[in-house]
Amino acid sequence: MMKKILVVDDEENIRLLYQEELEEDGYTVDVAAHGQEALEKLNTFQPDLVTLDIRMPGMDGVETLRKIREVQRDLPVILCSAYGEYKQDLTTWASDAYVIKTSDLTELKGTIKTLLSKN
């Protein structure tokens, strides 16, 4: 069974990059441009894992994560950010991992593999 990943990012080029690369790795991928769309897709797409941008207009990634946790406590969520300064706040969040955004998806893919192998 193919694992399903929901990519949440307000930047279209990031969504396309992640989708392309993760589909090449054999995942089924859907995308959401913002937190509200992500929450709607939890029910329709039913992802096995979510990658979540932190800085988004409207509901940011931290708020979106909180809402995801209210409905799906065990869904693995990877927070992605171009900014390293969030990393030390990790303990205050219920995310499963934190990855610094870069065009090289090696770390992200490795983290996804690790989290999905636990489930």
N, C-alpha and C positions, 0 to 999 in steps of 0.2 A: 504494500500500500504506500503510495507516494505521500510524503509528509507535506503539509500545507503551511506556507509562511505568508503572513500579512505584513507588507512593508508600508509603514506610515511615515510620510515625509512631505513637507510643503513644497519642496523643490522637485519639479518634474524630472530634471536630468538625473537626480539621485534615485528617484523611483524607478526610472527606466533602467539605469545601470544595475541596481540591485536585482530587479526583476530578471533582466537578461542573464546576469551571472548566476543567480540562484536557480533559474530554470535549466541552465546548462549543467548544473550539478544534480539535476533530477528532481527538484522540488516543484510543487505546484504553487504558483505565486499570484497573489492578488495585491492591489495597492490601494492606499487611501491617502488623500491629500491633506486631511486634518483629523483631529481627534474625534469629532462627531461622526464622520464617515467611518472611521475605524471601529467605533462602538457599534454602529449599525452592521458592519461586516462581520463582527464576531458571531452573530446569529446566522447570517446567510452563508458565509464562507466557512465558518468554523475552523479557524487556523490551529495548527499544532504549536505555533510559535509566532511571536510578533516582534518585529524590529521597529523601534519607536524613536523618532527624532525628538529632541528635547525642546528646541526653540521653534515653535510654530505659532502663527497668529491665532488669536482666539484662545481655545483651550490648549495649553502647552503640554508637552510630553509627560510632565510629572502629574498634572491633573488628569490626563487621559489614563495614565497608569493606575492612578487611584480608582478611577471608575471601572477599569478592566478588572482590577482586583476585587471590586465589589461583586462582580458577576461571575468571574472565573478565577478563583484564588490560585489554582495550580497551573495556569497557562504560563509557559516560559516567556518572559519579556526581556529583550535586550535594548537598553537605552543607547542611542547613538547620538554623538554630539561632536561638532568640530572643535569644541572647547574642552580642554583638559581640566579646567578648574572645578568642574562639577564632580570630578571623580572622588574627591575626599568627602563629599556629602553622601556617598553611596549608601552608607549605613542607615541614613534617614529614609531611604526609599526601599520599596519592596521589589526592586527589579532583580532579575537573576544575573545580569551581567551588564557591563558598561564598556562600550567600544568607542574609541575616538574615530571619527569619520575621516576616511581617506579614500582615494581612488583605488588603492590596493585593498581588496576585500579579504585578504588571507586571514587576518585576525577575526573578522566577522564570521567568515565561513567556518573557521575552526571552532568558534564559540557556539555557533548554531549546531554543528555536528555533536559537540559535547552535550549540549542541553537536550537535544532530541534523542540522544542515545540513552539518557536517563529515564525517559518516559516509555 
